[in-house]
């Protein structure tokens, strides 16, 4: 059985984002999502109009890969980056927490993520099975383009 860790991350995140957009009604970008940057280290808003779904899929993958409860602060570090300061040296800045919190609340409402006390959030069993099924679909597409990978499935 193929799991999320065995398929390319970019292909998996794109497929999961497409699934979230088409099938999960509780994951929707808020009205303000068109006008915000994803953190203080960014200069512009995202170019992709479906960036909310990509971020939600990426958060789900991070929760899967970590295997233990992950909090908003940890995800802020993951999605942070270097802030360019002109001629001064760049400094690391955490990502904005509002986007991460809203995404996690929406994923909780969809039943894909559960809270673990004050330790953070982790995947629910239904979220894990959904991600494994999407990973197997991605692997099948990968085998079509590269048949030599069929021995690993």
ZAVEXRO-703714 format. One record per residue: residue in one letter; x, y, z of N, C-alpha, C, O in turn. Coordinates in steps of 0.05 Angstrom, whole numbers, plus 5000, padded with zeros to 4 digits. Layout:
residues N
AXYZXYZXYZXYZ;...
***
This chain:
residues 153
X501749765000500050005000501850255000503650285016;X501250434982502750674979501650884998499250915001;X503451025012502551245030503651505020504951524999;X502951715035503651995027506652035024507552195007;X508151905041511051955041512451845017514751915012;X511151675002512451534980511751654952512751554932;X510251874951509652004926510852284927511252394948;X511352404903512452674903510552874916508152864911;X511653044933509953224948508353424931506053474936;X509653524910508153724893505853604879503653724877;X506153364868503953224855501653164874499353194868;X502453064898500452994918498853244927496453234929;X500253464933498953704943497053814922494853904929;X497853804896496053904875493553734873491353844871;X493853464875491453294874489653324898487253334895;X490853354921489253384946487853654945485553674954;X489153864935487954124933485554114914483454244920;X485853974892483653944873481253794886478953874883;X481953594902479853444916478453624936475953624938;X479953774952478753954972476954154959474754224969;X477754264936476154474923473554354912471454484914;X473654114901471253994889469453864908466953864904;X470453734930468853554946468353644975466453554987;X470053814986469853885014468654165016470054365010;X466154185023464754445022465554635045465254875043;X466654525067467354695089470054835085470655025100;X471554745066474154875061473755075038473654995014;X473455325045473055545026474655785034474855845058;X475855935015477256175023475356385033473256425021;X476056525054474356755063474556985043476156985025;X472857185047472757405028475357555027476157655006;X476757575050479157735051481557585040483757705038;X481257335031483557185022484757284996487057234990;X483257434981484257544955486157774960487657844941;X486057894984487558144988489858125007491158325012;X490357885019492457865040494957725029494857555012;X497157805041499657665037499657425056498157415075;X501357225051501456995068503257025092503456855109;X504657255093506457305116507857565112507857675090;X509157665133510657915131513157895114514258105106;X514057665107516457625091515757635061517557645044;X513257645054512457655026511957945018511158115034;X512458004992511958274982509258304969508258534968;X508158094958505658104944503757884953504457694966;X501257914944499257704949499857474930501257514910;X498957234936499457004919498257044891496057154888;X499756954870498756974843496556774837494756824821;X496856534848494956314843492256374857492256434881;X490056364843487456424855486556194873484856234891;X487655954870486955724887488955684909489255454918;X490355884917492455854937491355754964492855624979;X488955824970487755734996487655434997488255315018;X486755304976486555014975489354884975489654674987;X491255004962493954904962495154914991496554734999;X494555135005495555165032494254955050495554835068;X491654915047490154715063491354435057491654275076;X491854375032492954115026495754085037496553865046;X497354295036500054295047499954255078501654105088;X498054385091497854345120497154065126498253945145;X495253945111494553665116496953485112497353295128;X498553535092500953365087502953395110504153205119;X503253645120505053685142504153535167505753415181;X501553535172500453385195500953085191501552945210;X500652985166501052695161503952625165504552425178;X505752775154508552715155509652725183511352565191;X508752925199509752955226508952715244510452615260;X506452625240505552395256504852455285503952275299;X505252695294504552775321503153035320503153175299;X501953125342500453375342502253615335504453635344;X501153785318502654025309500954265315498554265309;X502154475326500754715333501054935312502554905293;X499555145316499655375298502455495297503355575276;X503755515320506455635321508455485304510155605291;X508355225305510155055289509655105259511455125243;X507055115252506455165224507155445215507855485192;X507155635233508055905227511055905219511856035201;X512555745234515455715228515855575201517555655185;X514255375195514555225170513955405146515455385126;X511855565147511155735125512356015125511756175108;X514156065144515556315145517856325125518256145110;X519256555125521456585106523056825112522556965132;X524956885095526757115099525457365089524457385067;X525457575106524457835099526757995087528858035099;X526358085063528358255049528158535061526058655062;X530458645069530458905082532259105067533559265080;X532359085041534059265026536959205029537758975024;X538559405037541459355040542159225066544359125070;X540259215085540659075111540458775106539058695088;X541658615123541458325119538658225124537158335141;X537858015110535157915114534857775141536757665152;X532457775152531757645177529457455173527657505156;X529357235188527157045186524657165199524857285221;X522457135186519857225197517956985195517856845175;X516356955217514356745216512056825198511657055192;X510656625188508356675172506056785189506156765213;X504056895176501756985190500156755201499956545189;X499056795225497656565238494656555231493456345234;X493556775221490656775216489956585194487956435196;X491556565173490956385151491156095161489355935155;X493156035176493555765186491255685205490155465203;X490455875223488255815241485655765226484155575232;X485055935206482555905191482555635176480555505175;X484855565164485055315149484555085168483054895162;X485855085192485554865211482654845221481654625224;X481355075226478555075234476754945212474954785218;X477355015187475754905165476254605162474354455157;X478754515166479354235164478054075187477253845184;X477954205211476554085234473654055228472453845233;X472354255216469554245210468954025189466853905189;X470953975171470653765151471053485162470453295149;X472153475187472653215199475253085191475652845196;X477053245180479653135171481853175192483853035192;X481353355211483353415232481953425259479653505260;X483353325280482253335307484253475325486653475321;X483153605346484753735366485653535386484153355394;X488153565396489253395416489953565441492253635445;X487953625456488353785480489654045474488854195455;X491754115489493254365484495854315468497554485466;X496054075457498554005444498454075414500554075401;X496154115403495954185375493754025361491853925374;X494053985335492153835319493553605305495953625298;X492053395300493153175285490953075266488653155267;X491652895248489752785229487752605242488452455260;X485252615233483252415242483652165225484852175204;X482451945233482651705217481451735189482551625169;X479251885186478151935160480052105142480252065118;X481352305155483352465140485652305131486652335108;X486552115148488851945140488151765117489651725099;X485751645118484951465097484451615071485151515049;X483351855072483052025048485752075035486052055011;X487652155051490352225041491751975029493051995009;X491351745042492551495031491251425004492651334986;X488651465002487351394976488251584954488651504931;X488551844961489552034940492451974933493152004910;X494051884953496851814947496951574928498651564910;X495151384932495151154913494251234885495351124866;X492451424883491651524856494051674843494551634819;X495451834859497851974848499851764839501151804818;X500251554855502251354847501451214821503151154805;X498851154818497951034793498551214769499351114748;X498051474772498751654750501751664745502651684722;X503251644766506151644763507151394749508951404733;X505851164755506550914742505850924712507250804696;X503751064705503051084676505251224661505851154638;X506451434673508451584659511251444661512951474644;X511651294683514151154687513550864695513450814719;X513250684677512450404683514450254701513650064714;X516950334702518850194719518250224748519350074765;X516550404756515750444784513650244793512950234817;X512550094774510249914781511049694802509349594816;X513649624803514449424822514349524851514449364870;X514149784855513949894882511149924893510749974916;X509149894876506349924884505249674892502849664900;
***
